């Protein structure tokens, strides 16, 4: 019996030992599993860091190249975040070219992303864009028929911004409504909604696109009518109309005003914006506020780069007179050659010389 007890005890002890060994192996396996997981996490972290590094290089290598170009030209180059809460004096300090051996003030800013994006809200709402040329189909009734019988045809018609006394009036009205909404609507950060930005720290600027937008249809119609972007701008007088709107204070606020063909009335727009009221001005105590806005006369504006009609008439007369004089001289020379006196004629090999 004692040996039986001993045997039983031995069996129990062996079982405990076996369990202990199993537990030890289980513990080792757990440690191994933890080590494996730690190794996997480390590998994933390395892969993530490497991927992040590649992504960083992909996104910002172009910005680094642009920075090199600006540094070579001596132009300060900053991200949009530097503009938040910036004063006029701070902007002048950042844009001072004398620090790099230049003169004047110039600064380059963008979002420093892969697109070098604009620091402001562009107000480019695709479903509301106003182009210079468009087309529509106008229903025409057959002779002797009526619309109830369906005797109508759809005739293709065009609307041109250059037709300033006809269809272009509606084009200009649509563009004026578009640019006014860009500043006078409620603030919104939605890129598809016209209006000033709500988050001015993210959008330091608000752009007014005071020009004709371009799409495939507008380009096709413009080419068909022998027009181009500059001609559309000149003949529609859109720059002149934008200057008048700015002078008459039809915008709640102006940050960035975009125009095409700024050689035409661009200086007039610059004068109006520079002399707008409620801007930062430097004056001594006791001095009166300088004249601004509509207290000043609206700048003179050109209708086009072409010469006035009177000068066209003068040039036509001058060139016409030159052509007439040359024609008369040639005619006289030809007449004298063929009808002059016989003593002035010389026959050479049977030909009159």
PyMOL commands that set and color helices and strands:
alter all, ss='L'
color gray80, all
select helices_A, chain A and resi 2-73+80-83+88-95+97-100+126-128+147-149+168-184+216-224+229-236+238-247+266-274+293-295+309-339+342-344
alter helices_A, ss='H'
color red, helices_A
select strands_A, chain A and resi 76-79+107-110+120-121+133-141+152-160+205-209+256-258+347-348+351-352
alter strands_A, ss='S'
color yellow, strands_A
deselect
rebuild
show_as cartoon
